[in-house]
């Protein structure tokens, strides 16, 4: 089997908050009629250097045309010549680069082809299935104004009605407002709501995070995410010695993993397929396991194609430390597949069909086709919750 061509379609989808996210949907075609799906997800964080779609397509074809999609490691060896340092080094926040996400889309499509060709799910190639569902939590962006309190609380009620009761909350624009909101959340819903994590987004020095922790620990969260300025692993280690919650940080490269291990900085690696693909992230999972560090599955919030890849990753992991973060099929109002990946009762169901287990809907894809860059609209994210 050989790869014959690539189709790359830019799309926009609406988040339930009203903001818009941009993605690239990748189709990898072969000479045996099997087409693999990949996703380059949620690209708005690259607003100042958004990739050119045609240039990316041409670049991907330069790497993959004529190659065997089963030879995934050889594909990564070739990608490493052009996508410099996409896995060897990368920032911790955001935990990926355009290069790593392009590599992830290629890798994802190769695994999808392998599964479809052999009529087996992708997790078969990742070590086999350990579980058939992955625990998840839903992201809540921080409040910035009093109007955000009721909006968020009303949104949480809708999610509770859908069986979603576990959340992680972004903090740090205003810790007083964060405390007031979390108090209102507790008063309104009591123990119906589980708070997995507070995510500090690497915006604060670890001493400021410690002061915030002392103020907010009354709300009973399990994990502190991205608790200090990027690469401040010494600060994370010091914070870890002083708090009862687990410390988690995005781990997206080999150099980052080794630095955090040496510094004894974290309890949990937050890993994501976006860091270069399934093959590469399995290496980080294995490294964490050997170093005695637990893992959870992170996200940039993918559509169903990318979410399916994360579900197959989770299905194959020996252990997952706590609830993971991919909930794109719930977060986005639209999708590009015939049937979304199923999320209910705080879990993603691992797709059971061949490959990634999702089927592209060409009509939905065309309906969502749109440019990647629109400068007259705000990007999504915690900084854009309020008007």
C-alpha positions in Angstrom: 0.0 0.0 0.0 1.3 3.5 -0.9 0.1 7.0 -0.1 -1.0 8.7 -3.3 -2.4 12.2 -2.4 -3.5 14.5 0.5 -6.6 16.5 0.8 -6.5 19.3 3.4 -9.6 21.4 4.2 -9.6 24.4 6.5 -12.8 24.7 8.6 -14.3 26.8 11.4 -16.5 25.5 14.2 -18.4 27.4 16.9 -17.8 26.6 20.6 -20.8 26.5 22.9 -19.5 29.8 24.4 -20.0 31.4 21.0 -16.3 31.8 20.0 -14.9 30.2 16.9 -12.1 27.7 16.4 -10.2 26.9 13.2 -9.0 23.4 12.2 -7.5 21.6 9.2 -9.1 18.3 8.3 -6.6 15.9 6.6 -7.5 13.0 4.2 -4.7 10.7 3.3 -5.5 8.7 0.1 -3.9 5.4 -0.9 -3.5 3.3 -4.0 -5.8 0.6 -2.4 -8.7 2.9 -1.9 -8.3 3.2 1.8 -8.4 6.8 3.1 -7.1 7.8 6.5 -8.4 10.8 8.5 -6.3 13.2 10.5 -7.0 16.5 12.3 -4.8 19.6 12.9 -6.9 21.1 15.6 -7.9 24.4 17.1 -5.3 26.6 15.5 -6.4 30.0 16.7 -3.5 30.2 19.2 -1.3 30.8 16.2 -3.1 33.9 15.0 0.1 35.8 14.3 1.7 33.0 12.3 -1.3 30.9 11.0 -0.1 28.3 8.5 -0.8 28.7 4.8 -3.1 25.8 3.9 -1.7 25.1 0.4 1.9 25.3 1.6 1.1 22.8 4.3 -0.6 20.4 1.9 2.4 20.6 -0.5 4.8 20.1 2.4 2.9 17.0 3.6 2.8 15.5 0.2 6.6 16.0 -0.2 7.0 13.9 2.9 4.4 11.2 2.5 3.7 10.5 -1.2 4.8 7.0 -2.2 5.3 5.9 1.3 3.8 2.9 3.2 1.4 4.2 5.8 2.2 1.2 8.0 5.8 2.4 8.3 4.9 5.1 10.9 8.3 5.3 12.5 10.0 5.8 9.1 7.4 8.5 8.4 8.4 10.3 11.7 12.1 10.0 10.8 11.3 11.8 7.5 9.2 14.4 9.2 12.0 15.2 11.6 14.1 16.4 8.7 11.5 19.1 7.9 9.5 19.8 11.1 12.5 20.7 13.2 12.4 19.8 16.9 8.6 19.1 16.8 9.2 16.3 19.4 12.7 16.8 20.7 11.9 20.2 22.2 8.7 22.2 22.5 7.1 24.8 24.8 5.2 23.6 27.8 2.4 26.1 27.4 0.9 25.9 24.9 2.0 22.3 24.8 2.6 22.0 21.0 3.7 23.9 17.9 2.3 24.1 14.4 5.0 21.5 13.4 4.0 19.1 16.1 0.3 19.4 15.2 1.0 18.9 11.5 3.0 15.8 12.4 0.1 14.6 14.6 -2.3 14.9 11.7 -0.1 12.8 9.5 0.5 10.2 12.2 -3.2 10.0 13.0 -4.2 9.4 9.3 -1.6 6.6 9.0 -3.0 4.8 12.1 -6.5 5.3 10.7 -5.4 3.6 7.4 -3.8 0.8 9.2 -6.9 0.0 11.2 -9.2 0.3 8.3 -7.0 -1.9 6.1 -6.8 -4.7 8.8 -10.4 -4.1 10.1 -9.3 -3.4 13.7 -9.3 -0.3 16.0 -6.3 1.9 16.3 -5.6 0.9 19.9 -4.6 -2.6 18.6 -1.4 -1.0 17.4 -0.8 0.9 20.6 -0.5 -2.1 22.9 -4.1 -3.2 22.9 -7.2 -2.2 24.8 -7.0 -1.8 28.6 -10.3 0.1 29.0 -13.4 0.9 26.9 -14.0 4.4 28.3 -12.0 7.3 29.5 -12.9 9.6 32.4 -13.2 13.2 31.3 -13.7 16.7 32.8 -15.2 19.8 31.2 -13.3 23.1 31.0 -14.7 26.3 32.6 -13.0 29.5 31.5 -12.5 32.0 34.3 -14.9 34.8 35.2 -13.8 38.3 34.5 -17.0 40.2 35.3 -20.1 39.6 37.5 -22.1 38.8 34.4 -19.9 35.7 33.8 -21.0 34.2 37.2 -24.6 33.4 36.2 -23.7 32.6 32.6 -21.2 30.0 33.8 -23.6 28.6 36.5 -26.4 28.3 33.9 -24.1 26.6 31.5 -23.0 24.1 34.3 -26.7 23.3 35.0 -27.1 22.4 31.3 -24.1 20.1 31.5 -25.4 18.5 34.7 -28.6 17.7 32.9 -26.5 15.9 30.3 -24.6 13.9 32.9 -21.5 16.0 32.9 -20.5 16.8 36.5 -16.7 17.0 36.6 -14.9 20.2 35.7 -11.6 21.9 35.6 -11.5 25.7 36.1 -9.1 28.3 34.6 -8.0 30.8 37.3 -5.8 33.8 37.5 -7.3 36.9 35.9 -8.7 37.9 39.2 -8.3 35.6 42.2 -11.0 37.4 44.2 -13.6 36.8 41.4 -12.3 33.2 41.1 -13.0 32.7 44.8 -16.5 34.3 44.6 -17.4 32.2 41.6 -16.2 28.9 43.1 -18.2 29.8 46.3 -21.3 30.4 44.2 -20.7 27.1 42.4 -20.5 25.2 45.7 -23.6 27.0 47.1 -25.6 26.4 44.0 -24.7 22.8 43.2 -23.1 21.3 46.3 -21.5 17.9 45.8 -23.3 17.5 42.5 -20.2 19.1 40.9 -16.7 17.6 41.1 -13.8 20.0 40.7 -10.8 18.1 39.2 -8.3 20.9 38.7 -7.4 24.6 38.8 -5.5 25.5 35.7 -3.1 28.5 36.2 -2.0 28.4 32.5 1.6 29.2 33.4 0.7 32.8 34.0 2.0 33.2 37.6 5.1 32.8 39.6 4.9 29.7 41.8 4.8 31.8 45.0 1.7 33.6 43.7 0.2 30.2 42.9 0.9 29.1 46.4 -1.0 32.1 47.9 -3.9 31.4 45.5 -3.8 27.7 46.5 -4.1 28.6 50.2 -7.1 30.8 49.4 -8.9 28.3 47.1 -8.1 24.9 48.6 -11.4 25.0 50.5 -13.1 24.0 47.2 -11.5 20.6 47.1 -9.8 20.2 43.8 -7.4 17.3 43.1 -4.8 18.9 40.7 -3.0 22.2 40.1 -2.2 22.5 36.4 0.6 24.7 34.9 1.3 26.3 38.2 4.4 28.5 37.4 5.9 30.4 34.5 6.9 28.1 31.6 10.0 25.9 32.2 10.2 27.0 35.9 10.6 23.4 37.0 12.5 24.4 40.2 9.5 26.5 41.2 7.1 23.7 40.5 9.2 21.3 42.6 9.1 23.8 45.5 5.4 24.3 45.2 4.9 20.5 45.0 6.6 20.2 48.4 4.2 22.7 50.0 0.7 21.6 48.7 -1.5 18.6 49.0 -2.9 18.7 45.5 -1.1 16.9 42.6 1.1 19.1 40.4 0.5 18.6 36.6 2.3 20.1 33.7 2.0 19.7 29.9 4.7 17.4 28.6 5.2 17.7 24.8 8.8 16.8 24.2 11.6 14.5 25.2 13.7 17.4 26.6 10.8 18.7 28.6 10.1 15.3 30.1 13.7 14.7 31.1 13.9 18.2 32.7 10.8 17.6 34.8 11.9 14.2 35.8 15.3 15.5 36.9 13.7 18.4 38.9 11.2 16.2 40.6 8.8 18.9 39.5 5.4 17.2 38.9 3.2 14.3 39.9 1.5 14.1 36.5 2.5 14.5 32.9 -0.3 16.1 30.8 0.2 14.5 27.4 -1.6 15.0 24.1 -1.6 13.5 20.6 -1.0 17.0 19.3 2.6 16.8 20.4 3.6 14.9 17.3 1.1 12.0 17.1 0.2 8.7 18.7 3.5 7.0 18.2 5.4 9.9 19.8 3.1 10.5 22.7 3.3 6.8 23.6 7.0 7.3 24.1 6.3 10.1 26.7 3.8 7.8 28.4 6.3 5.0 28.6 9.0 7.4 29.9 6.6 8.7 32.6 5.7 5.2 33.7 9.4 4.2 34.0 10.1 7.4 36.0 7.2 6.8 38.4 5.2 9.8 37.1 1.5 9.4 36.3 -0.2 10.7 33.2 -3.5 12.2 32.1 -4.6 13.0 28.5 -4.7 16.7 27.7 -6.2 18.6 24.8 -6.4 21.7 22.6 -10.1 20.6 22.2 -10.3 18.5 19.1 -13.3 17.6 16.9 -14.3 13.9 16.8 -11.4 12.8 14.6 -8.8 14.1 17.1 -10.9 13.1 20.1 -11.1 9.5 18.7 -7.3 9.4 18.5 -7.1 10.5 22.2 -9.6 7.9 23.1 -7.6 5.1 21.5 -4.5 6.4 23.2 -6.3 6.3 26.6 -7.6 2.8 25.8 -4.1 1.5 25.5 -2.5 3.2 28.6 -1.6 1.1 31.6 -2.9 3.8 34.0 -4.5 7.2 33.7 -3.9 9.3 36.8 -7.2 11.3 36.9 -9.9 12.5 34.6 -8.6 13.7 31.2 -9.5 16.8 29.2 -10.6 16.0 25.6 -14.3 17.0 25.3 -14.4 18.7 21.9 -17.5 16.8 20.6 -19.4 18.4 23.6 -17.7 21.7 23.3 -18.3 22.4 19.6 -21.7 22.9 18.1 -20.6 21.4 14.8 -18.5 18.4 13.7 -17.3 16.8 10.5 -18.2 13.2 11.1 -21.4 11.2 10.6 -21.6 10.2 14.3 -19.7 12.2 17.0 -17.5 10.4 19.5 -19.8 9.6 22.4 -19.3 11.5 25.7 -21.7 10.8 28.5 -21.7 10.4 32.3 -18.2 12.0 32.5 -16.7 9.5 30.1 -15.6 9.2 26.4 -16.5 5.9 24.9 -13.6 4.4 22.9 -14.8 4.0 19.3 -15.2 0.3 18.3 -15.0 0.5 14.5 -11.9 0.0 12.4 -9.2 2.6 12.4 -10.2 5.7 14.5 -13.8 4.5 14.3 -15.2 7.7 12.9 -16.6 8.4 9.4 -16.2 11.7 7.6 -19.4 13.5 6.4 -18.4 15.3 3.2 -21.5 17.6 3.3 -20.7 18.7 6.9 -17.1 19.3 5.9 -18.0 21.5 3.0 -20.5 23.4 5.1 -17.8 24.3 7.6 -15.1 25.1 5.0 -13.7 28.6 5.9 -10.4 30.5 5.9 -8.1 29.9 8.9 -7.5 33.6 9.7 -10.2 36.2 10.4 -8.6 39.2 12.2 -11.9 40.9 13.0 -13.0 38.3 15.5 -11.5 37.4 18.9 -9.7 34.1 19.3 -11.2 31.6 21.7 -9.7 31.0 25.2 -9.8 32.0 28.8 -9.0 35.6 28.0 -12.1 35.9 25.8 -15.0 34.8 28.0 -16.3 38.3 28.7 -17.2 41.1 26.3 
